[in-house]
Amino acid sequence: MDFREISGHAGKLLSLEGKVAIVTGAASGIGRGIAIQLARMGAMVFVLDKDRAGGEQAVSTIQNAGGDASFVSCDIRSVEECRDAVKRAVGARGRTDILCNNVGVILRKDVVSMKEEEWAAVLDVTLTGIYRLSREVIPHMVRGGGGSIINTGSGWSLKGGPRAAAYCAAKGGVLNLTRAMAIDHGKDNIRVNCICPGDIDTPMLASECRQLGADPELFMKEAANRPLKRIGKPEDVANAVLFLASDMARWITGACIVVDGGGLA
């Protein structure tokens, strides 16, 4: 096999042509980056978010680049909206091959300063939302012969962090939920994996800075203090998601990929 054949083979393994993907929290940040990258590689992408303006803008970006995408309004906290969103996606394309459970919220408080309703809200969106949407999607994947689910964890899935108790609890849960789902649904040819990003240049990171009352310049400088000496970009995470969604990772399930520029190292 010459190098041209190798290149062509790799391209085929990474291609998502004919696949249908659902990406939550895709109106901005990491989710938007994931949606764009999956569409770039050939997938038809359903952009799920409660932010209609941002979601429709993401769809326009994909379509203007020649990709295929559709916005579906969905508040991940609602069982009915999760069910309706999946029905709409499956009804339009007849299948769902890829699910990226990306939506999440962060609250920078410790357990003493946090109200119980704030704790519940962070876990409801960030952890329980994965359960709600996966419960609706998995039966369709089973009927379709399999699929790939990628859950967005965090570096704080693997270690603790200051003034982020609910977020750390939720993201730790995401990682172990991923492992449990991989065990339960491997028999159905459904792979379930987790990505764990470090600090990524997104509206959520800016929100953390405001919540902490930190100086933005110093906050970003500290966030970049890692071996690769920069803050991550949404496309850095999207590339890892593409790998896990593709046939390149066809024997990988129950795994965690850290995408953090060496921060945990």
Sequence and secondary structure as in RCSB ss.txt:
>XXXX:A:sequence
MDFREISGHAGKLLSLEGKVAIVTGAASGIGRGIAIQLARMGAMVFVLDKDRAGGEQAVSTIQNAGGDASFVSCD
IRSVEECRDAVKRAVGARGRTDILCNNVGVILRKDVVSMKEEEWAAVLDVTLTGIYRLSREVIPHMVRGGGGSII
NTGSGWSLKGGPRAAAYCAAKGGVLNLTRAMAIDHGKDNIRVNCICPGDIDTPMLASECRQLGADPELFMKEAAN
RPLKRIGKPEDVANAVLFLASDMARWITGACIVVDGGGLA
>XXXX:A:secstr
  HHHHHHHHHHHH  TT EEEEETTTSHHHHHHHHHHHHTT EEEEEES HHHHHHHHHHHHHTT EEEEEE  
TT HHHHHHHHHHHHHHHS   EEEE         TTT  HHHHHHHHIIIIIHHHHHHHHHHHHHHHHT EEEE
EE  GGGTS  TT HHHHHHHHHHHHHHHHHHHHHGGGTEEEEEEEE SBSSHHHHHHHHHHT  HHHHHHHHT 
STT S B HHHHHHHHHHHHSGGGTT  S EEEESTTS  
